[in-house]
Amino acid sequence: MGYIKNHPNEQGHFGEYGGSFIPPQLQTEMDKITDAYYAISKSHEFITELRSIRKHFQGRPTPVYFAKGLSEKYGGRIYLKREDLNHTGAHKLNHCMGEALLAKYMGKKKLIAETGAGQHGVALATAAAYFGLECEIHMGEVDIAKEHPNVVRMKILGAKVIPVTFGLKTLKEAVDSAFDAYLKDPVNSIYCIGSVVGPHPFPMMVRDFQQVIGVEAKEQFHAMTGDQPDNLVACVGGGSNAMGLFSAFIEDQCDIYGVEPGGRSLNLGDHAATMTLGTPGTIHGFKCYTLQDEQGEPAPVYSIASGLDYPGVGPEHSMLKDQGRVQYVTANDKETLDAFFELSKVEGIIPALESAHAVAFACKLAQEKKRESILVNLSGRGDKDIDFVVENYGAEYGVS
Ligand SMILES: *Cc1c(COP(=O)(O)O)cnc(C)c1O
């Protein structure tokens, strides 16, 4: 795999993107994590333990499923990689277990992170419980009020939820608060980023841990069909589930599509289509496509799926966009809701609203490419979204 080996380069650059733009004290800590990752991740013991965790705790491999009903209706042959069946109901546990295992090998006692909607917080709290590590999740007060079930989950799993009470009291302030807490005790703690974003080595490390999705899917798809998929589709927030799938196929012939949230409209503030509508810039310590306001600050973003509303994106995606290897497209709220109900009724699978963006685009693509296969990464299950969807949109879809 020449591609993976050569990306990022030693400084953590994916083409002109990525890198590390952070205060010196934090850089020292990131360098330690990088060195430890390079050393430990190649050890037989680490690899064996991670494999065993994936099999016995997470329930991997997750299946690839032929979506017969959708394929009959839209044309094409649509397959789903079922990350919704991964323990905790989404792909996020793939990198959280990896990060926590690294923490254990580095002798750390505490995992620290921020969370927006609480999905990353829950996955990390799960990993901390598994390894008997302390876990501290920083979360804006506004988000705590909005995401009550996930706050309770984190607490049941033994994590400490720290309310962030300054600024807008949402994700951005939670990041600042978590970084401060980490810098107070970098010897005993480690900061765990929730996607393929942030300074080097996180975009690489999270990609590597998520690569299990693509590696499994490639083998499973071949066993089912004797062939390679013609098209890949995944939703893109920070971009971890997408990179997990795409990375195993970059050097193959297939067409690859990343689906961003088109939201309510394509006006700034109404979407989070970072690559479709953004420009290169720096955010949270790395370079990538960003959505910025007139002052050059991260712009407010919106998506019906809270896991996708980030004004930046992984540096590797930014490079793959410029290279033209991956095409980035959008699905709006309406198309996403249609897909949410469609997959539920036609296949008996309630998708996460994030994943429903990918399903929406795949159904469109299937109508254009009727003779081709499409492998969709179903990044998570929709149980977390049902109350919100039914309260706000149930009547339109005959569910109330
Ligand atoms: C968090 C989340 C996403 C978005 O994160 P990526 O890093 O872009 O994968 C997508 N799907 C689900 C189910 C999520 O929980």
The ligand as an ORCA input file, in Angstrom:
! r2SCAN-3c Opt
* xyz 0 1
  C     -19.763     11.416     14.357
  C     -20.478     10.713     13.286
  C     -20.226     10.989     11.919
  C     -19.297     12.083     11.462
  O     -17.956     11.894     11.758
  P     -16.871     11.529     10.667
  O     -15.599     11.781     11.368
  O     -17.088     12.429      9.491
  O     -17.078     10.117     10.308
  C     -20.879     10.249     10.953
  N     -21.771      9.276     11.294
  C     -22.053      8.988     12.587
  C     -23.036      7.928     12.877
  C     -21.419      9.698     13.619
  O     -21.713      9.410     14.893
*
